[in-house]
Amino acid sequence: MTSEWWIKNVPKDYIAYWNLNNKTIKDTSATAIAALSLLKLSYWEFAKNTIESLVENYLINSKIPRALTNVCYF
């Protein structure tokens, strides 16, 4: 199952790398989408940890509400 692959292969900080192979660029956009999917599939704990990592480390504190840094548009 794709969700199980994601859980086994995402980095320890729960934030995916762009293209999953490039170990230099984080992709918070894909990670946020994956977190929503994990919630829908009832992977509660992993989804919660992913969302916490996004909020604590990548949430922009600016005029744009709820925007994330390190979003990839390739």
MOPAC internal coordinates of N, CA, C and O (Angstrom, degrees):
PM7 1SCF
backbone

  N    0.0000 0     0.00 0     0.00 0    0    0    0
  C    1.4446 1     0.00 0     0.00 0    1    0    0
  C    1.5327 1   108.84 1     0.00 0    2    1    0
  O    1.2310 1   119.98 1   -38.20 1    3    2    1
  N    1.2994 1   117.65 1   141.80 1    3    2    1
  C    1.4613 1   122.60 1  -177.21 1    5    3    2
  C    1.5184 1   111.88 1   -61.25 1    6    5    3
  O    1.2310 1   119.93 1   140.23 1    7    6    5
  N    1.3098 1   117.74 1   -39.77 1    7    6    5
  C    1.4662 1   120.33 1  -179.12 1    9    7    6
  C    1.5225 1   111.18 1   -63.12 1   10    9    7
  O    1.2310 1   119.86 1   141.65 1   11   10    9
  N    1.3007 1   117.87 1   -38.35 1   11   10    9
  C    1.4639 1   120.80 1   178.24 1   13   11   10
  C    1.5246 1   110.90 1   -68.28 1   14   13   11
  O    1.2310 1   120.17 1   142.90 1   15   14   13
  N    1.3349 1   117.29 1   -37.10 1   15   14   13
  C    1.4610 1   120.49 1   176.05 1   17   15   14
  C    1.5267 1   109.28 1   -62.16 1   18   17   15
  O    1.2310 1   120.77 1   134.97 1   19   18   17
  N    1.3476 1   116.13 1   -45.03 1   19   18   17
  C    1.4679 1   120.93 1  -179.54 1   21   19   18
  C    1.5279 1   110.30 1   -57.34 1   22   21   19
  O    1.2310 1   120.60 1   130.47 1   23   22   21
  N    1.3147 1   116.45 1   -49.53 1   23   22   21
  C    1.4618 1   121.38 1  -177.79 1   25   23   22
  C    1.5269 1   111.04 1   -60.26 1   26   25   23
  O    1.2310 1   119.76 1   141.07 1   27   26   25
  N    1.3059 1   118.06 1   -38.93 1   27   26   25
  C    1.4678 1   121.67 1  -179.40 1   29   27   26
  C    1.5235 1   112.95 1   -74.68 1   30   29   27
  O    1.2310 1   119.62 1   154.80 1   31   30   29
  N    1.3368 1   118.33 1   -25.20 1   31   30   29
  C    1.4657 1   120.97 1  -171.14 1   33   31   30
  C    1.5227 1   116.31 1  -111.22 1   34   33   31
  O    1.2310 1   119.66 1   166.82 1   35   34   33
  N    1.3215 1   118.26 1   -13.18 1   35   34   33
  C    1.4603 1   119.51 1   179.43 1   37   35   34
  C    1.5391 1   108.42 1   -71.63 1   38   37   35
  O    1.2310 1   119.53 1   -33.02 1   39   38   37
  N    1.3434 1   118.51 1   146.98 1   39   38   37
  C    1.4689 1   121.10 1  -179.75 1   41   39   38
  C    1.5319 1   112.91 1   -59.58 1   42   41   39
  O    1.2310 1   120.78 1   -14.74 1   43   42   41
  N    1.3188 1   116.12 1   165.26 1   43   42   41
  C    1.4671 1   121.80 1  -176.21 1   45   43   42
  C    1.5252 1   113.70 1   -62.02 1   46   45   43
  O    1.2310 1   120.16 1   157.31 1   47   46   45
  N    1.3368 1   117.30 1   -22.69 1   47   46   45
  C    1.4705 1   119.47 1   178.10 1   49   47   46
  C    1.5303 1   111.69 1   -86.90 1   50   49   47
  O    1.2310 1   120.26 1  -174.74 1   51   50   49
  N    1.3199 1   117.11 1     5.26 1   51   50   49
  C    1.4733 1   125.20 1   176.47 1   53   51   50
  C    1.5291 1   114.29 1    73.22 1   54   53   51
  O    1.2310 1   119.35 1  -178.22 1   55   54   53
  N    1.3234 1   118.85 1     1.78 1   55   54   53
  C    1.4609 1   121.95 1  -177.69 1   57   55   54
  C    1.5220 1   108.75 1  -104.35 1   58   57   55
  O    1.2310 1   120.81 1   -59.00 1   59   58   57
  N    1.3210 1   116.05 1   121.00 1   59   58   57
  C    1.4675 1   121.18 1  -176.55 1   61   59   58
  C    1.5200 1   111.63 1   -70.43 1   62   61   59
  O    1.2310 1   121.59 1   -29.07 1   63   62   61
  N    1.3164 1   114.56 1   150.93 1   63   62   61
  C    1.4565 1   120.44 1   170.03 1   65   63   62
  C    1.5215 1   108.28 1   -83.67 1   66   65   63
  O    1.2310 1   121.03 1   -28.81 1   67   66   65
  N    1.3384 1   115.63 1   151.19 1   67   66   65
  C    1.4482 1   119.79 1   176.13 1   69   67   66
  C    1.5253 1   108.31 1   -59.02 1   70   69   67
  O    1.2310 1   120.21 1   -44.34 1   71   70   69
  N    1.2868 1   117.21 1   135.66 1   71   70   69
  C    1.4649 1   124.10 1   179.26 1   73   71   70
  C    1.5233 1   112.43 1    63.22 1   74   73   71
  O    1.2310 1   120.26 1  -172.09 1   75   74   73
  N    1.3047 1   117.11 1     7.91 1   75   74   73
  C    1.4669 1   125.53 1   178.50 1   77   75   74
  C    1.5274 1   114.07 1    59.28 1   78   77   75
  O    1.2310 1   119.33 1   174.09 1   79   78   77
  N    1.3079 1   118.88 1    -5.91 1   79   78   77
  C    1.4635 1   121.99 1   178.83 1   81   79   78
  C    1.5168 1   112.46 1  -114.58 1   82   81   79
  O    1.2310 1   120.38 1   152.06 1   83   82   81
  N    1.3195 1   116.87 1   -27.94 1   83   82   81
  C    1.4516 1   121.67 1  -179.01 1   85   83   82
  C    1.5247 1   108.11 1   -77.32 1   86   85   83
  O    1.2310 1   120.07 1   -72.07 1   87   86   85
  N    1.3193 1   117.48 1   107.93 1   87   86   85
  C    1.4631 1   121.60 1  -173.57 1   89   87   86
  C    1.5268 1   113.32 1   -84.70 1   90   89   87
  O    1.2310 1   119.66 1  -162.43 1   91   90   89
  N    1.3232 1   118.26 1    17.57 1   91   90   89
  C    1.4581 1   120.09 1  -179.39 1   93   91   90
  C    1.5195 1   113.51 1  -115.48 1   94   93   91
  O    1.2310 1   119.46 1   151.67 1   95   94   93
  N    1.3138 1   118.64 1   -28.33 1   95   94   93
  C    1.4631 1   121.20 1  -175.36 1   97   95   94
  C    1.5304 1   109.68 1  -110.81 1   98   97   95
  O    1.2310 1   120.54 1   -61.12 1   99   98   97
  N    1.3325 1   116.58 1   118.88 1   99   98   97
  C    1.4614 1   121.06 1   176.19 1  101   99   98
  C    1.5264 1   109.39 1   -81.57 1  102  101   99
  O    1.2310 1   120.54 1   -29.74 1  103  102  101
  N    1.3253 1   116.57 1   150.26 1  103  102  101
  C    1.4610 1   121.75 1  -179.55 1  105  103  102
  C    1.5262 1   109.49 1  -126.29 1  106  105  103
  O    1.2310 1   121.13 1   -88.32 1  107  106  105
  N    1.3292 1   115.45 1    91.68 1  107  106  105
  C    1.4554 1   119.45 1  -178.40 1  109  107  106
  C    1.5278 1   112.51 1   -72.97 1  110  109  107
  O    1.2310 1   120.10 1   154.76 1  111  110  109
  N    1.3122 1   117.42 1   -25.24 1  111  110  109
  C    1.4612 1   120.58 1   178.40 1  113  111  110
  C    1.5298 1   110.70 1   -64.27 1  114  113  111
  O    1.2310 1   120.74 1   128.12 1  115  114  113
  N    1.3087 1   116.19 1   -51.88 1  115  114  113
  C    1.4711 1   120.33 1   178.02 1  117  115  114
  C    1.5214 1   110.92 1   -62.52 1  118  117  115
  O    1.2310 1   120.63 1   143.00 1  119  118  117
  N    1.3267 1   116.40 1   -37.00 1  119  118  117
  C    1.4587 1   120.54 1   179.98 1  121  119  118
  C    1.5234 1   110.91 1   -65.61 1  122  121  119
  O    1.2310 1   119.93 1   139.34 1  123  122  121
  N    1.3351 1   117.74 1   -40.66 1  123  122  121
  C    1.4634 1   120.84 1   178.23 1  125  123  122
  C    1.5310 1   110.92 1   -63.93 1  126  125  123
  O    1.2310 1   120.61 1   138.96 1  127  126  125
  N    1.3148 1   116.44 1   -41.04 1  127  126  125
  C    1.4688 1   120.90 1   177.39 1  129  127  126
  C    1.5301 1   110.14 1   -63.77 1  130  129  127
  O    1.2310 1   120.67 1   137.42 1  131  130  129
  N    1.3173 1   116.32 1   -42.58 1  131  130  129
  C    1.4677 1   120.28 1   178.35 1  133  131  130
  C    1.5243 1   110.88 1   -63.80 1  134  133  131
  O    1.2310 1   120.06 1   140.37 1  135  134  133
  N    1.3325 1   117.49 1   -39.63 1  135  134  133
  C    1.4651 1   120.77 1   179.58 1  137  135  134
  C    1.5281 1   110.97 1   -60.94 1  138  137  135
  O    1.2310 1   120.35 1   137.39 1  139  138  137
  N    1.3249 1   116.94 1   -42.61 1  139  138  137
  C    1.4657 1   120.46 1   177.17 1  141  139  138
  C    1.5284 1   110.82 1   -62.19 1  142  141  139
  O    1.2310 1   120.68 1   136.78 1  143  142  141
  N    1.3130 1   116.31 1   -43.22 1  143  142  141
  C    1.4696 1   120.65 1   178.50 1  145  143  142
  C    1.5197 1   111.04 1   -62.78 1  146  145  143
  O    1.2310 1   120.45 1   138.73 1  147  146  145
  N    1.3266 1   116.74 1   -41.27 1  147  146  145
  C    1.4632 1   120.43 1   178.99 1  149  147  146
  C    1.5258 1   111.10 1   -64.47 1  150  149  147
  O    1.2310 1   120.18 1   142.64 1  151  150  149
  N    1.3282 1   117.26 1   -37.36 1  151  150  149
  C    1.4691 1   120.19 1   175.32 1  153  151  150
  C    1.5239 1   110.76 1   -61.73 1  154  153  151
  O    1.2310 1   120.59 1   134.45 1  155  154  153
  N    1.3295 1   116.48 1   -45.55 1  155  154  153
  C    1.4679 1   120.73 1  -179.31 1  157  155  154
  C    1.5258 1   112.24 1   -63.77 1  158  157  155
  O    1.2310 1   120.98 1   151.65 1  159  158  157
  N    1.3447 1   115.72 1   -28.35 1  159  158  157
  C    1.4662 1   120.53 1   179.85 1  161  159  158
  C    1.5270 1   112.48 1   -93.00 1  162  161  159
  O    1.2310 1   120.57 1  -173.98 1  163  162  161
  N    1.3354 1   116.52 1     6.02 1  163  162  161
  C    1.4693 1   124.20 1   176.63 1  165  163  162
  C    1.5240 1   114.67 1    69.45 1  166  165  163
  O    1.2310 1   120.14 1  -150.89 1  167  166  165
  N    1.3120 1   117.33 1    29.11 1  167  166  165
  C    1.4652 1   120.95 1   170.24 1  169  167  166
  C    1.5324 1   106.59 1   -89.90 1  170  169  167
  O    1.2310 1   121.09 1  -114.75 1  171  170  169
  N    1.3426 1   115.51 1    65.25 1  171  170  169
  C    1.4606 1   122.42 1  -169.36 1  173  171  170
  C    1.5256 1   113.45 1   -56.59 1  174  173  171
  O    1.2310 1   120.21 1   127.87 1  175  174  173
  N    1.3052 1   117.21 1   -52.13 1  175  174  173
  C    1.4679 1   121.22 1  -173.95 1  177  175  174
  C    1.5247 1   111.58 1   -63.48 1  178  177  175
  O    1.2310 1   120.12 1   133.87 1  179  178  177
  N    1.3116 1   117.38 1   -46.13 1  179  178  177
  C    1.4614 1   120.47 1  -179.27 1  181  179  178
  C    1.5313 1   110.17 1   -66.79 1  182  181  179
  O    1.2310 1   120.11 1   139.27 1  183  182  181
  N    1.3071 1   117.40 1   -40.73 1  183  182  181
  C    1.4670 1   121.11 1   177.79 1  185  183  182
  C    1.5236 1   110.57 1   -63.39 1  186  185  183
  O    1.2310 1   120.30 1   137.10 1  187  186  185
  N    1.3240 1   117.04 1   -42.90 1  187  186  185
  C    1.4668 1   121.32 1   178.78 1  189  187  186
  C    1.5202 1   110.67 1   -61.27 1  190  189  187
  O    1.2310 1   120.20 1   134.63 1  191  190  189
  N    1.3190 1   117.22 1   -45.37 1  191  190  189
  C    1.4645 1   121.05 1   179.05 1  193  191  190
  C    1.5280 1   111.40 1   -63.37 1  194  193  191
  O    1.2310 1   120.54 1   141.99 1  195  194  193
  N    1.3132 1   116.57 1   -38.01 1  195  194  193
  C    1.4638 1   120.92 1   178.48 1  197  195  194
  C    1.5240 1   110.66 1   -64.96 1  198  197  195
  O    1.2310 1   120.46 1   132.97 1  199  198  197
  N    1.3124 1   116.73 1   -47.03 1  199  198  197
  C    1.4674 1   120.76 1  -179.89 1  201  199  198
  C    1.5236 1   110.70 1   -63.80 1  202  201  199
  O    1.2310 1   120.06 1   138.58 1  203  202  201
  N    1.3228 1   117.49 1   -41.42 1  203  202  201
  C    1.4623 1   120.42 1   177.30 1  205  203  202
  C    1.5206 1   111.09 1   -60.53 1  206  205  203
  O    1.2310 1   119.98 1   138.01 1  207  206  205
  N    1.3182 1   117.64 1   -41.99 1  207  206  205
  C    1.4613 1   121.20 1   178.56 1  209  207  206
  C    1.5273 1   111.03 1   -63.98 1  210  209  207
  O    1.2310 1   120.37 1   138.12 1  211  210  209
  N    1.3253 1   116.90 1   -41.88 1  211  210  209
  C    1.4679 1   120.53 1   177.32 1  213  211  210
  C    1.5298 1   111.23 1   -61.04 1  214  213  211
  O    1.2310 1   120.55 1   132.23 1  215  214  213
  N    1.3244 1   116.55 1   -47.77 1  215  214  213
  C    1.4660 1   121.16 1  -176.77 1  217  215  214
  C    1.5257 1   111.34 1   -67.71 1  218  217  215
  O    1.2310 1   120.21 1   135.35 1  219  218  217
  N    1.3132 1   117.20 1   -44.65 1  219  218  217
  C    1.4639 1   120.83 1  -176.32 1  221  219  218
  C    1.5258 1   113.22 1   -71.92 1  222  221  219
  O    1.2310 1   119.79 1   149.82 1  223  222  221
  N    1.3216 1   118.00 1   -30.18 1  223  222  221
  C    1.4603 1   120.04 1  -171.40 1  225  223  222
  C    1.5255 1   115.82 1  -114.99 1  226  225  223
  O    1.2310 1   119.55 1   161.65 1  227  226  225
  N    1.3193 1   118.47 1   -18.35 1  227  226  225
  C    1.4644 1   119.91 1  -171.46 1  229  227  226
  C    1.5254 1   115.33 1  -131.59 1  230  229  227
  O    1.2310 1   119.72 1  -178.64 1  231  230  229
  N    1.3095 1   118.15 1     1.36 1  231  230  229
  C    1.4564 1   120.54 1   179.80 1  233  231  230
  C    1.5252 1   109.57 1   -77.42 1  234  233  231
  O    1.2310 1   120.42 1   -51.21 1  235  234  233
  N    1.3269 1   116.81 1   128.79 1  235  234  233
  C    1.4624 1   121.79 1  -179.64 1  237  235  234
  C    1.5260 1   109.01 1   -79.86 1  238  237  235
  O    1.2310 1   121.15 1   -47.93 1  239  238  237
  N    1.3071 1   115.41 1   132.07 1  239  238  237
  C    1.4598 1   120.64 1   175.05 1  241  239  238
  C    1.5279 1   107.57 1   -99.05 1  242  241  239
  O    1.2310 1   120.74 1   -97.24 1  243  242  241
  N    1.3139 1   116.18 1    82.76 1  243  242  241
  C    1.4619 1   120.46 1  -176.29 1  245  243  242
  C    1.5199 1   110.18 1  -147.10 1  246  245  243
  O    1.2310 1   121.07 1    15.88 1  247  246  245
  N    1.3207 1   115.56 1  -164.12 1  247  246  245
  C    1.4651 1   120.99 1   179.29 1  249  247  246
  C    1.5250 1   112.40 1   -72.26 1  250  249  247
  O    1.2310 1   120.19 1   163.66 1  251  250  249
  N    1.3208 1   117.24 1   -16.34 1  251  250  249
  C    1.4643 1   121.33 1   179.24 1  253  251  250
  C    1.5306 1   108.04 1   -90.32 1  254  253  251
  O    1.2310 1   119.42 1   -71.55 1  255  254  253
  N    1.3198 1   118.71 1   108.45 1  255  254  253
  C    1.4641 1   119.52 1  -177.47 1  257  255  254
  C    1.5271 1   112.55 1   -68.96 1  258  257  255
  O    1.2310 1   121.32 1   -42.49 1  259  258  257
  N    1.2997 1   115.08 1   137.51 1  259  258  257
  C    1.4691 1   123.72 1   173.87 1  261  259  258
  C    1.5210 1   113.83 1    58.41 1  262  261  259
  O    1.2310 1   119.81 1  -145.47 1  263  262  261
  N    1.3040 1   117.97 1    34.53 1  263  262  261
  C    1.4659 1   121.45 1   177.30 1  265  263  262
  C    1.5247 1   109.42 1   -94.65 1  266  265  263
  O    1.2310 1   120.82 1   -33.16 1  267  266  265
  N    1.3215 1   116.05 1   146.84 1  267  266  265
  C    1.4621 1   122.09 1  -179.34 1  269  267  266
  C    1.5246 1   110.76 1  -108.72 1  270  269  267
  O    1.2310 1   120.95 1   -30.16 1  271  270  269
  N    1.3253 1   115.79 1   149.84 1  271  270  269
  C    1.4575 1   120.86 1   170.65 1  273  271  270
  C    1.5218 1   108.34 1   -87.08 1  274  273  271
  O    1.2310 1   120.03 1    -9.11 1  275  274  273
  N    1.3077 1   117.55 1   170.89 1  275  274  273
  C    1.4667 1   124.20 1   176.69 1  277  275  274
  C    1.5279 1   113.21 1    60.35 1  278  277  275
  O    1.2310 1   120.51 1  -143.92 1  279  278  277
  N    1.3107 1   116.63 1    36.08 1  279  278  277
  C    1.4596 1   121.34 1   175.66 1  281  279  278
  C    1.5242 1   107.86 1   -86.95 1  282  281  279
  O    1.2310 1   119.76 1   -50.25 1  283  282  281
  N    1.3167 1   118.07 1   129.75 1  283  282  281
  C    1.4689 1   122.06 1  -177.06 1  285  283  282
  C    1.5216 1   110.65 1  -101.11 1  286  285  283
  O    1.2310 1   121.13 1   -43.87 1  287  286  285
  N    1.3186 1   115.44 1   136.13 1  287  286  285
  C    1.4685 1   122.20 1   176.60 1  289  287  286
  C    1.5147 1   109.17 1  -128.90 1  290  289  287
  O    1.2310 1   119.71 1  -117.50 1  291  290  289
  N    1.2973 1   118.16 1    62.50 1  291  290  289
  C    1.4683 1   121.23 1  -177.82 1  293  291  290
  C    1.5034 1   110.39 1   -94.51 1  294  293  291
  O    1.2310 1   120.10 1   180.00 1  295  294  293

